Amino acid sequence: MAQVTFKPTYIDLNFNVGINVFSELLYDVDAIRNSLYNLFTTPIGSRAFVPEYGSRFLSLLQAPEDSATINILRMSIYQEVATWEPRVSLNMNGILVQPIFGGFQMYLNYTIKQSGLASNFQLAASN
């Protein structure tokens, strides 16, 4: 019987460690989700050597919870993913932003370009 060897396409480190002080490796879909989490929880201008990296998601938490803010968030999410996460394909129909008490929740449906695998990501934040 032939042995199948798993060869991951994408590898990333999980820096969200708790009790365990050692980082674990993340593969493929989990690596991309981790990258998206890092993108949307990093305010623009907070990285010293790449000040343009980050997202407006957290900075808009204090904005009015109306359709104008939701459209601004959807557009900025699309642009940020297109700029900083080239491994995925995203269209505007795959971005849902909903107001929650004191903040917003986002849902992204995207396709991994290399494999064609569809996946999703969600993040909620409030102030």
Secondary structure as GFF3:
##gff-version 3
##sequence-region A 1 127
A	DSSP	beta_strand	11	14	.	.	.	ID=ss1
A	DSSP	beta_strand	24	27	.	.	.	ID=ss2
A	DSSP	alpha_helix	28	40	.	.	.	ID=ss3
A	DSSP	three_ten_helix	58	60	.	.	.	ID=ss4
A	DSSP	alpha_helix	67	84	.	.	.	ID=ss5
A	DSSP	beta_strand	88	89	.	.	.	ID=ss6
A	DSSP	three_ten_helix	92	94	.	.	.	ID=ss7
A	DSSP	beta_strand	95	100	.	.	.	ID=ss8
A	DSSP	beta_strand	103	112	.	.	.	ID=ss9
A	DSSP	beta_strand	118	126	.	.	.	ID=ss10
###
